Amino acid sequence: MKCKGCKLDAECMVKPEEMALVREDGKIVDKWAIRTTEMIARELEKLKAI
């Protein structure tokens, strides 16, 4: 199953073990880690708003 650009939904269809490191513009990118970091940042912003 490939990432379908779901805007970091919690119901992501891609399992961590299916997310391989990829090379983009000569850099190695971990898209699963980026997604997780974005989700954490979003939750922290929600907490700040309370």
mmCIF file of the N, C-alpha and C atoms, coordinates in Angstrom:
data_MODEL
# 
_entry.id   MODEL 
# 
loop_
_atom_site.group_PDB 
_atom_site.id 
_atom_site.type_symbol 
_atom_site.label_atom_id 
_atom_site.label_alt_id 
_atom_site.label_comp_id 
_atom_site.label_asym_id 
_atom_site.label_entity_id 
_atom_site.label_seq_id 
_atom_site.pdbx_PDB_ins_code 
_atom_site.Cartn_x 
_atom_site.Cartn_y 
_atom_site.Cartn_z 
_atom_site.occupancy 
_atom_site.B_iso_or_equiv 
_atom_site.pdbx_formal_charge 
_atom_site.auth_seq_id 
_atom_site.auth_comp_id 
_atom_site.auth_asym_id 
_atom_site.auth_atom_id 
_atom_site.pdbx_PDB_model_num 
ATOM 1   N N  . MET A 1 1  ? 0.844  -1.182 0.000  1.00 0.00 ? 1  MET A N  1 
ATOM 2   C CA . MET A 1 1  ? 0.000  0.000  0.000  1.00 0.00 ? 1  MET A CA 1 
ATOM 3   C C  . MET A 1 1  ? 0.886  1.241  0.000  1.00 0.00 ? 1  MET A C  1 
ATOM 4   N N  . LYS A 1 2  ? 0.583  2.170  -0.845 1.00 0.00 ? 2  LYS A N  1 
ATOM 5   C CA . LYS A 1 2  ? 1.384  3.394  -0.963 1.00 0.00 ? 2  LYS A CA 1 
ATOM 6   C C  . LYS A 1 2  ? 0.680  4.552  -0.269 1.00 0.00 ? 2  LYS A C  1 
ATOM 7   N N  . CYS A 1 3  ? 1.481  5.529  0.122  1.00 0.00 ? 3  CYS A N  1 
ATOM 8   C CA . CYS A 1 3  ? 0.926  6.754  0.701  1.00 0.00 ? 3  CYS A CA 1 
ATOM 9   C C  . CYS A 1 3  ? 0.067  7.437  -0.355 1.00 0.00 ? 3  CYS A C  1 
ATOM 10  N N  . LYS A 1 4  ? -1.128 7.833  0.026  1.00 0.00 ? 4  LYS A N  1 
ATOM 11  C CA . LYS A 1 4  ? -2.027 8.478  -0.921 1.00 0.00 ? 4  LYS A CA 1 
ATOM 12  C C  . LYS A 1 4  ? -2.207 9.963  -0.635 1.00 0.00 ? 4  LYS A C  1 
ATOM 13  N N  . GLY A 1 5  ? -1.283 10.529 0.159  1.00 0.00 ? 5  GLY A N  1 
ATOM 14  C CA . GLY A 1 5  ? -1.356 11.956 0.433  1.00 0.00 ? 5  GLY A CA 1 
ATOM 15  C C  . GLY A 1 5  ? -2.561 12.331 1.265  1.00 0.00 ? 5  GLY A C  1 
ATOM 16  N N  . CYS A 1 6  ? -2.700 11.698 2.424  1.00 0.00 ? 6  CYS A N  1 
ATOM 17  C CA . CYS A 1 6  ? -3.908 11.867 3.233  1.00 0.00 ? 6  CYS A CA 1 
ATOM 18  C C  . CYS A 1 6  ? -3.821 13.025 4.218  1.00 0.00 ? 6  CYS A C  1 
ATOM 19  N N  . LYS A 1 7  ? -2.868 13.899 4.086  1.00 0.00 ? 7  LYS A N  1 
ATOM 20  C CA . LYS A 1 7  ? -2.737 15.062 4.968  1.00 0.00 ? 7  LYS A CA 1 
ATOM 21  C C  . LYS A 1 7  ? -2.549 14.655 6.429  1.00 0.00 ? 7  LYS A C  1 
ATOM 22  N N  . LEU A 1 8  ? -1.787 13.609 6.654  1.00 0.00 ? 8  LEU A N  1 
ATOM 23  C CA . LEU A 1 8  ? -1.406 13.169 8.004  1.00 0.00 ? 8  LEU A CA 1 
ATOM 24  C C  . LEU A 1 8  ? -2.586 12.743 8.861  1.00 0.00 ? 8  LEU A C  1 
ATOM 25  N N  . ASP A 1 9  ? -3.557 12.068 8.273  1.00 0.00 ? 9  ASP A N  1 
ATOM 26  C CA . ASP A 1 9  ? -4.684 11.561 9.053  1.00 0.00 ? 9  ASP A CA 1 
ATOM 27  C C  . ASP A 1 9  ? -4.220 10.482 10.014 1.00 0.00 ? 9  ASP A C  1 
ATOM 28  N N  . ALA A 1 10 ? -4.885 10.373 11.150 1.00 0.00 ? 10 ALA A N  1 
ATOM 29  C CA . ALA A 1 10 ? -4.564 9.325  12.110 1.00 0.00 ? 10 ALA A CA 1 
ATOM 30  C C  . ALA A 1 10 ? -4.854 7.952  11.509 1.00 0.00 ? 10 ALA A C  1 
ATOM 31  N N  . GLU A 1 11 ? -5.783 7.891  10.567 1.00 0.00 ? 11 GLU A N  1 
ATOM 32  C CA . GLU A 1 11 ? -6.162 6.625  9.942  1.00 0.00 ? 11 GLU A CA 1 
ATOM 33  C C  . GLU A 1 11 ? -5.288 6.322  8.733  1.00 0.00 ? 11 GLU A C  1 
ATOM 34  N N  . CYS A 1 12 ? -4.013 6.616  8.834  1.00 0.00 ? 12 CYS A N  1 
ATOM 35  C CA . CYS A 1 12 ? -3.098 6.385  7.717  1.00 0.00 ? 12 CYS A CA 1 
ATOM 36  C C  . CYS A 1 12 ? -3.111 4.909  7.341  1.00 0.00 ? 12 CYS A C  1 
ATOM 37  N N  . MET A 1 13 ? -3.205 4.633  6.050  1.00 0.00 ? 13 MET A N  1 
ATOM 38  C CA . MET A 1 13 ? -3.286 3.259  5.567  1.00 0.00 ? 13 MET A CA 1 
ATOM 39  C C  . MET A 1 13 ? -1.911 2.607  5.431  1.00 0.00 ? 13 MET A C  1 
ATOM 40  N N  . VAL A 1 14 ? -0.854 3.371  5.610  1.00 0.00 ? 14 VAL A N  1 
ATOM 41  C CA . VAL A 1 14 ? 0.492  2.841  5.442  1.00 0.00 ? 14 VAL A CA 1 
ATOM 42  C C  . VAL A 1 14 ? 1.054  2.467  6.801  1.00 0.00 ? 14 VAL A C  1 
ATOM 43  N N  . LYS A 1 15 ? 1.403  1.205  6.965  1.00 0.00 ? 15 LYS A N  1 
ATOM 44  C CA . LYS A 1 15 ? 1.961  0.739  8.237  1.00 0.00 ? 15 LYS A CA 1 
ATOM 45  C C  . LYS A 1 15 ? 3.433  1.134  8.323  1.00 0.00 ? 15 LYS A C  1 
ATOM 46  N N  . PRO A 1 16 ? 3.939  1.355  9.544  1.00 0.00 ? 16 PRO A N  1 
ATOM 47  C CA . PRO A 1 16 ? 5.347  1.771  9.671  1.00 0.00 ? 16 PRO A CA 1 
ATOM 48  C C  . PRO A 1 16 ? 6.312  0.818  8.980  1.00 0.00 ? 16 PRO A C  1 
ATOM 49  N N  . GLU A 1 17 ? 6.053  -0.482 9.075  1.00 0.00 ? 17 GLU A N  1 
ATOM 50  C CA . GLU A 1 17 ? 6.984  -1.436 8.455  1.00 0.00 ? 17 GLU A CA 1 
ATOM 51  C C  . GLU A 1 17 ? 6.930  -1.380 6.928  1.00 0.00 ? 17 GLU A C  1 
ATOM 52  N N  . GLU A 1 18 ? 5.890  -0.752 6.371  1.00 0.00 ? 18 GLU A N  1 
ATOM 53  C CA . GLU A 1 18 ? 5.791  -0.617 4.918  1.00 0.00 ? 18 GLU A CA 1 
ATOM 54  C C  . GLU A 1 18 ? 6.465  0.663  4.425  1.00 0.00 ? 18 GLU A C  1 
ATOM 55  N N  . MET A 1 19 ? 6.815  1.542  5.327  1.00 0.00 ? 19 MET A N  1 
ATOM 56  C CA . MET A 1 19 ? 7.417  2.823  4.950  1.00 0.00 ? 19 MET A CA 1 
ATOM 57  C C  . MET A 1 19 ? 8.927  2.685  4.895  1.00 0.00 ? 19 MET A C  1 
ATOM 58  N N  . ALA A 1 20 ? 9.457  2.585  3.718  1.00 0.00 ? 20 ALA A N  1 
ATOM 59  C CA . ALA A 1 20 ? 10.908 2.479  3.560  1.00 0.00 ? 20 ALA A CA 1 
ATOM 60  C C  . ALA A 1 20 ? 11.507 3.879  3.452  1.00 0.00 ? 20 ALA A C  1 
ATOM 61  N N  . LEU A 1 21 ? 12.782 3.959  3.784  1.00 0.00 ? 21 LEU A N  1 
ATOM 62  C CA . LEU A 1 21 ? 13.489 5.217  3.561  1.00 0.00 ? 21 LEU A CA 1 
ATOM 63  C C  . LEU A 1 21 ? 13.578 5.446  2.058  1.00 0.00 ? 21 LEU A C  1 
ATOM 64  N N  . VAL A 1 22 ? 13.389 6.669  1.642  1.00 0.00 ? 22 VAL A N  1 
ATOM 65  C CA . VAL A 1 22 ? 13.467 6.996  0.223  1.00 0.00 ? 22 VAL A CA 1 
ATOM 66  C C  . VAL A 1 22 ? 14.509 8.084  0.012  1.00 0.00 ? 22 VAL A C  1 
ATOM 67  N N  . ARG A 1 23 ? 15.008 8.159  -1.195 1.00 0.00 ? 23 ARG A N  1 
ATOM 68  C CA . ARG A 1 23 ? 15.999 9.189  -1.524 1.00 0.00 ? 23 ARG A CA 1 
ATOM 69  C C  . ARG A 1 23 ? 15.305 10.254 -2.373 1.00 0.00 ? 23 ARG A C  1 
ATOM 70  N N  . GLU A 1 24 ? 15.341 11.484 -1.886 1.00 0.00 ? 24 GLU A N  1 
ATOM 71  C CA . GLU A 1 24 ? 14.765 12.606 -2.624 1.00 0.00 ? 24 GLU A CA 1 
ATOM 72  C C  . GLU A 1 24 ? 15.816 13.691 -2.730 1.00 0.00 ? 24 GLU A C  1 
ATOM 73  N N  . ASP A 1 25 ? 16.090 14.127 -3.916 1.00 0.00 ? 25 ASP A N  1 
ATOM 74  C CA . ASP A 1 25 ? 17.093 15.173 -4.165 1.00 0.00 ? 25 ASP A CA 1 
ATOM 75  C C  . ASP A 1 25 ? 18.423 14.856 -3.497 1.00 0.00 ? 25 ASP A C  1 
ATOM 76  N N  . GLY A 1 26 ? 18.811 13.590 -3.524 1.00 0.00 ? 26 GLY A N  1 
ATOM 77  C CA . GLY A 1 26 ? 20.096 13.192 -2.958 1.00 0.00 ? 26 GLY A CA 1 
ATOM 78  C C  . GLY A 1 26 ? 20.099 13.040 -1.451 1.00 0.00 ? 26 GLY A C  1 
ATOM 79  N N  . LYS A 1 27 ? 18.947 13.238 -0.799 1.00 0.00 ? 27 LYS A N  1 
ATOM 80  C CA . LYS A 1 27 ? 18.857 13.103 0.656  1.00 0.00 ? 27 LYS A CA 1 
ATOM 81  C C  . LYS A 1 27 ? 17.988 11.901 0.988  1.00 0.00 ? 27 LYS A C  1 
ATOM 82  N N  . ILE A 1 28 ? 18.326 11.218 2.072  1.00 0.00 ? 28 ILE A N  1 
ATOM 83  C CA . ILE A 1 28 ? 17.505 10.099 2.531  1.00 0.00 ? 28 ILE A CA 1 
ATOM 84  C C  . ILE A 1 28 ? 16.392 10.665 3.408  1.00 0.00 ? 28 ILE A C  1 
ATOM 85  N N  . VAL A 1 29 ? 15.154 10.290 3.108  1.00 0.00 ? 29 VAL A N  1 
ATOM 86  C CA . VAL A 1 29 ? 13.986 10.842 3.785  1.00 0.00 ? 29 VAL A CA 1 
ATOM 87  C C  . VAL A 1 29 ? 13.181 9.713  4.425  1.00 0.00 ? 29 VAL A C  1 
ATOM 88  N N  . ASP A 1 30 ? 12.810 9.897  5.696  1.00 0.00 ? 30 ASP A N  1 
ATOM 89  C CA . ASP A 1 30 ? 11.946 8.954  6.408  1.00 0.00 ? 30 ASP A CA 1 
ATOM 90  C C  . ASP A 1 30 ? 10.567 9.601  6.512  1.00 0.00 ? 30 ASP A C  1 
ATOM 91  N N  . LYS A 1 31 ? 9.691  9.271  5.567  1.00 0.00 ? 31 LYS A N  1 
ATOM 92  C CA . LYS A 1 31 ? 8.386  9.924  5.509  1.00 0.00 ? 31 LYS A CA 1 
ATOM 93  C C  . LYS A 1 31 ? 7.515  9.572  6.711  1.00 0.00 ? 31 LYS A C  1 
ATOM 94  N N  . TRP A 1 32 ? 7.666  8.359  7.239  1.00 0.00 ? 32 TRP A N  1 
ATOM 95  C CA . TRP A 1 32 ? 6.869  7.982  8.410  1.00 0.00 ? 32 TRP A CA 1 
ATOM 96  C C  . TRP A 1 32 ? 7.237  8.857  9.602  1.00 0.00 ? 32 TRP A C  1 
ATOM 97  N N  . ALA A 1 33 ? 8.533  9.111  9.806  1.00 0.00 ? 33 ALA A N  1 
ATOM 98  C CA . ALA A 1 33 ? 8.975  9.961  10.919 1.00 0.00 ? 33 ALA A CA 1 
ATOM 99  C C  . ALA A 1 33 ? 8.488  11.394 10.723 1.00 0.00 ? 33 ALA A C  1 
ATOM 100 N N  . ILE A 1 34 ? 8.511  11.877 9.496  1.00 0.00 ? 34 ILE A N  1 
ATOM 101 C CA . ILE A 1 34 ? 8.022  13.234 9.219  1.00 0.00 ? 34 ILE A CA 1 
ATOM 102 C C  . ILE A 1 34 ? 6.536  13.312 9.538  1.00 0.00 ? 34 ILE A C  1 
ATOM 103 N N  . ARG A 1 35 ? 5.775  12.312 9.132  1.00 0.00 ? 35 ARG A N  1 
ATOM 104 C CA . ARG A 1 35 ? 4.334  12.278 9.390  1.00 0.00 ? 35 ARG A CA 1 
ATOM 105 C C  . ARG A 1 35 ? 4.059  12.288 10.886 1.00 0.00 ? 35 ARG A C  1 
ATOM 106 N N  . THR A 1 36 ? 4.785  11.438 11.622 1.00 0.00 ? 36 THR A N  1 
ATOM 107 C CA . THR A 1 36 ? 4.583  11.349 13.065 1.00 0.00 ? 36 THR A CA 1 
ATOM 108 C C  . THR A 1 36 ? 4.919  12.673 13.742 1.00 0.00 ? 36 THR A C  1 
ATOM 109 N N  . THR A 1 37 ? 6.005  13.291 13.331 1.00 0.00 ? 37 THR A N  1 
ATOM 110 C CA . THR A 1 37 ? 6.405  14.578 13.900 1.00 0.00 ? 37 THR A CA 1 
ATOM 111 C C  . THR A 1 37 ? 5.343  15.638 13.646 1.00 0.00 ? 37 THR A C  1 
ATOM 112 N N  . GLU A 1 38 ? 4.774  15.650 12.453 1.00 0.00 ? 38 GLU A N  1 
ATOM 113 C CA . GLU A 1 38 ? 3.725  16.621 12.131 1.00 0.00 ? 38 GLU A CA 1 
ATOM 114 C C  . GLU A 1 38 ? 2.480  16.392 12.984 1.00 0.00 ? 38 GLU A C  1 
ATOM 115 N N  . MET A 1 39 ? 2.132  15.126 13.210 1.00 0.00 ? 39 MET A N  1 
ATOM 116 C CA . MET A 1 39 ? 0.963  14.832 14.037 1.00 0.00 ? 39 MET A CA 1 
ATOM 117 C C  . MET A 1 39 ? 1.193  15.300 15.474 1.00 0.00 ? 39 MET A C  1 
ATOM 118 N N  . ILE A 1 40 ? 2.394  15.074 16.009 1.00 0.00 ? 40 ILE A N  1 
ATOM 119 C CA . ILE A 1 40 ? 2.715  15.516 17.365 1.00 0.00 ? 40 ILE A CA 1 
ATOM 120 C C  . ILE A 1 40 ? 2.654  17.039 17.439 1.00 0.00 ? 40 ILE A C  1 
ATOM 121 N N  . ALA A 1 41 ? 3.224  17.715 16.454 1.00 0.00 ? 41 ALA A N  1 
ATOM 122 C CA . ALA A 1 41 ? 3.208  19.182 16.441 1.00 0.00 ? 41 ALA A CA 1 
ATOM 123 C C  . ALA A 1 41 ? 1.777  19.707 16.408 1.00 0.00 ? 41 ALA A C  1 
ATOM 124 N N  . ARG A 1 42 ? 0.915  19.064 15.627 1.00 0.00 ? 42 ARG A N  1 
ATOM 125 C CA . ARG A 1 42 ? -0.481 19.488 15.543 1.00 0.00 ? 42 ARG A CA 1 
ATOM 126 C C  . ARG A 1 42 ? -1.167 19.341 16.899 1.00 0.00 ? 42 ARG A C  1 
ATOM 127 N N  . GLU A 1 43 ? -0.938 18.218 17.575 1.00 0.00 ? 43 GLU A N  1 
ATOM 128 C CA . GLU A 1 43 ? -1.548 18.003 18.891 1.00 0.00 ? 43 GLU A CA 1 
ATOM 129 C C  . GLU A 1 43 ? -1.033 19.011 19.912 1.00 0.00 ? 43 GLU A C  1 
ATOM 130 N N  . LEU A 1 44 ? 0.256  19.336 19.865 1.00 0.00 ? 44 LEU A N  1 
ATOM 131 C CA . LEU A 1 44 ? 0.810  20.333 20.786 1.00 0.00 ? 44 LEU A CA 1 
ATOM 132 C C  . LEU A 1 44 ? 0.183  21.704 20.541 1.00 0.00 ? 44 LEU A C  1 
ATOM 133 N N  . GLU A 1 45 ? -0.066 22.042 19.283 1.00 0.00 ? 45 GLU A N  1 
ATOM 134 C CA . GLU A 1 45 ? -0.722 23.317 18.978 1.00 0.00 ? 45 GLU A CA 1 
ATOM 135 C C  . GLU A 1 45 ? -2.135 23.342 19.551 1.00 0.00 ? 45 GLU A C  1 
ATOM 136 N N  . LYS A 1 46 ? -2.842 22.214 19.484 1.00 0.00 ? 46 LYS A N  1 
ATOM 137 C CA . LYS A 1 46 ? -4.189 22.142 20.061 1.00 0.00 ? 46 LYS A CA 1 
ATOM 138 C C  . LYS A 1 46 ? -4.130 22.378 21.563 1.00 0.00 ? 46 LYS A C  1 
ATOM 139 N N  . LEU A 1 47 ? -3.138 21.788 22.234 1.00 0.00 ? 47 LEU A N  1 
ATOM 140 C CA . LEU A 1 47 ? -3.007 21.957 23.681 1.00 0.00 ? 47 LEU A CA 1 
ATOM 141 C C  . LEU A 1 47 ? -2.698 23.410 24.036 1.00 0.00 ? 47 LEU A C  1 
ATOM 142 N N  . LYS A 1 48 ? -1.902 24.070 23.216 1.00 0.00 ? 48 LYS A N  1 
ATOM 143 C CA . LYS A 1 48 ? -1.568 25.477 23.476 1.00 0.00 ? 48 LYS A CA 1 
ATOM 144 C C  . LYS A 1 48 ? -2.803 26.363 23.373 1.00 0.00 ? 48 LYS A C  1 
ATOM 145 N N  . ALA A 1 49 ? -3.743 25.978 22.531 1.00 0.00 ? 49 ALA A N  1 
ATOM 146 C CA . ALA A 1 49 ? -4.940 26.787 22.311 1.00 0.00 ? 49 ALA A CA 1 
ATOM 147 C C  . ALA A 1 49 ? -5.926 26.682 23.475 1.00 0.00 ? 49 ALA A C  1 
ATOM 148 N N  . ILE A 1 50 ? -5.736 25.697 24.331 1.00 0.00 ? 50 ILE A N  1 
ATOM 149 C CA . ILE A 1 50 ? -6.681 25.482 25.447 1.00 0.00 ? 50 ILE A CA 1 
ATOM 150 C C  . ILE A 1 50 ? -6.393 26.460 26.570 1.00 0.00 ? 50 ILE A C  1 
# 
